[in-house]
Amino acid sequence: MNLSYKQSVEISKKEKVNRWGEPVYGEKIVYNNIEIEKRPIFQTVGGKREVKQKAILTIFEPQAIPISTTNEEWEGARVIDEDHNVFYVEKYEPKYYEENKLIKHQLNLLEGRY
């Protein structure tokens, strides 16, 4: 596993799908105070071995912009880190403190095309 503390990431949520079935992304929003844990996954596609990255992105509260806590809104969003790696959100999960206070947002990411 590769845990890295980044200064920020850019996230564009999927707004719609065009007539060719390709996603159309909205405005890029920069989130600070984050951490990314990356790990390789190995797949065989068409007889060839491929290596991709899976990652867990944690966005800590507070943020300058309020963050939605609905999984549907996050699914398929595009995440670009400081190293220009492109990931797509597979799953979103809010994390709460004991008093039901939101403390962080966890997004499961997959490298490559969604």
GIZINOR-V706092 format. One line per field, one symbol per residue. burial: + if it has 16 or more other C-alpha atoms within 10 Angstrom, else -. A space follows every 10 residues. Layout:
burial=???
//
This chain:
burial=-------+++ ++++------ --+-+----+ ++-+++++-- ---------- --++++++++ ---------- ---+++++++ +----+++++ ++-+------ ---+++++++ +---
//
